Amino acid sequence: MTIAADIPPRRQPDDSTVSTCLFDLPADQRSVPIARRLTETYLDSRTHCDEDVRHSVTLLISELATNAIRHTNGIQFRCLVRLEQGAVRIEVEDRGGSHSVVRPRRAAADDESGRGLQLVECLSKDWGMRRRAHGPGSVVWAVVAAH
């Protein structure tokens, strides 16, 4: 497991605070609560991140990490959480072989899964997917407004 964070936050010329937490975890379901805890710990250390934003970001990291594990054949995934002016950006990068475009599906009322990207769509002000720059896999990202 690799964890890195640039602490303390760097000051940008426009005086906005940009700070990033980055970690790699094994592509195993047991890694999802670890990703959630690392994200919570990171956001808790930032005084300007309110409870609703922290909850939304933590839920989205959990959903995207689960998808990275469930829908790819990679052996690890990478999470990025970055505070930006007025928002929190999250990215989950899988290292699997799939390059298919991700889209929310409409789960039936009795389906036990299939609502993760609907949550991403509802809780973020913007989200999307791109291919990894090097090697197989993709990056799913979301931006949550910091109230």
Salt bridges, closest charged atoms under 4 A:
ASP6 OD2 - ARG10 NE 2.77
ASP15 OD1 - ARG11 NH1 3.81
ASP24 OD1 - ARG78 NE 2.62
ASP24 OD1 - ARG95 NH2 3.40
ASP28 OD1 - ARG30 NE 2.91
GLU40 OE2 - ARG54 NH1 3.78
ASP44 OD1 - ARG54 NE 3.02
GLU51 OE2 - ARG54 NH2 2.84
GLU84 OE2 - ARG82 NE 3.05
GLU91 OE2 - ARG89 NE 2.90
GLU91 OE1 - ARG130 NH2 3.23
GLU93 OE2 - ARG95 NE 3.34
GLU93 OE2 - ARG132 NE 2.78
ASP111 OD2 - ARG105 NH1 3.71
GLU121 OE1 - ARG106 NH2 3.61
